Amino acid sequence: MVFRRRRAPAKGIEEINVHSGLAGAHDRRLRLLIYGLNYQPEWTGIGKYTGEMAAWLARRGHEVRAVTAPPYYPAWRVAVGYSAWSYRSEARDGVHVRRCPLWVPRRPSGARRMCHLASFAASSLPALLLESRWQPQIIFVIVPTFLCVPGALLLGRLSGARTWLHVQDFEIDAAFALFRHRSVPSWVQHLESRALRSFDRVSAISQTMLQHLGDKGVPDAHAAHLPNWVDLRTIYPDRAAGDAFRQELGISPGRMLALYSGNMGAKQGLETLPEVVRALEGEPIDVVLCGEGALREKLTSSMRGLSRVRFLPLQPPERLNALLNMADIHLLPQRGEAADLVLPSKLSGMLACGGAVVATAAEGTELHRVVTAAGGVAVHPDQPAEFARAIRNMAHAPTRREQARRGARLYAEQHLGIDAILQRFEIALEQLVYA
């Protein structure tokens, strides 16, 4: 296999480029310990990606273990068959998974979320330290939650393992921006920077987030780009499946349908949707909101009486492609305060199914860049009237929608395929241990 490093668009950051297809068998078998709050069978958000990554590496012949919590997201209740208060181990897709106790608030708030995260950091520490006997070669810790960082670094010292921190979102910045509406105190920034610089490698899911890592003091040589992915074999354009799903809901194939599918939480900017939907009431557009989360009850209440809105529960993985394909327009709201602190994971599925995306994202942000590069439309966040206007315009422009669909699938094929992304990741893991 031939690979090289090239300068990435984000200043000073490097990423690995691979010039081949999926690698064949190799003898660099790794012992990889994954440490993070979320894991499958959570089928949305970070847990989905962590589980897929672990299973992919296990299929490649690596020894993979995971220390995680019982599944609870995005419903904010522990799944049937799991306990919030006990330790348990299970084998899942060739991965040894150790579940640790977790307090899950029924109505998460800023303070309750902190207690929630702290409960996992505390309960998982003994389980994590037990893995020192296994002698992992790499400890891969996922943020959120940053509270797990001290334990991961301690295990690295005890076992001699290399350490890799992967940032799915900047939870500290986001917490202050969303809940306190002020900047992060300097002493918190100092502690965060020191912790980040203690890892052998630090990665993030977008180029703009990589720039933020540089601003926080992560050396260029330690930074890596590890974007979220999509399995292009399971999520793909299939209008027939989408029409069948519509028929189940009693929506005719000829009607215009706008879909939001994903977590209904604080960072999604869903608070504006009731106003957006009311602005669309005179249009022949049905709106479907699918998912779970802290804001679902509030949204349901605020949209009661709107005739063209319906809510669906989170759909199982085998139904996801049909769900995504039933939409003429995919809605992707995001709060302005969260710009470039997170990159919505749901975007990859929207693009892979060939969806025409209408998003709220300020110009210059990573979300704006990706959506527009893939043929979609991005308008300024926190402007319900502008969001509604963009949806209306897309609904009345069939040629524009078709262009967006083609552009979305092409972008997914070129940038988001699971095998290409995880092959690059595998090489980077091997380099970290064997180079």
Secondary structure, DSSP 4 states (H G I P E B T S, - for coil): --EEEEE-SSTT-EEEEE-SSS----S---EEEEE-S--TT--STHHHHHHHHHHHHHHTT-EEEEEE----TTTTSPPTT--SSS-EEEEETTEEEEE------SS--HHHHHHHHHHHHHHHHHHHHHGGGG--SEEEEEES-GGGHHHHHHHHHHHT-EEEEEESB-HHHHHIIIII-SPPPHHHHHHHHHHHTTSSEEEESSHHHHHHHHHTT--GGGEEE----B-TTTS---HHHHHHHHHHHT--TTSEEEEEES--SGGGTGGGHHHHHHHTTTSSEEEEEE--STTHHHHHHHTTT-TTEEEEPPPPHHHHHHHHHT-SEEEE---GGGBTTB--THHHHHHHTT--EEEE--TTSHHHHHHHHTT-EEE-TT-HHHHHHHHHHHHT-HHHHHHHHHHHHHHHHHH-BHHHHHHHHHHHHHHHHH-
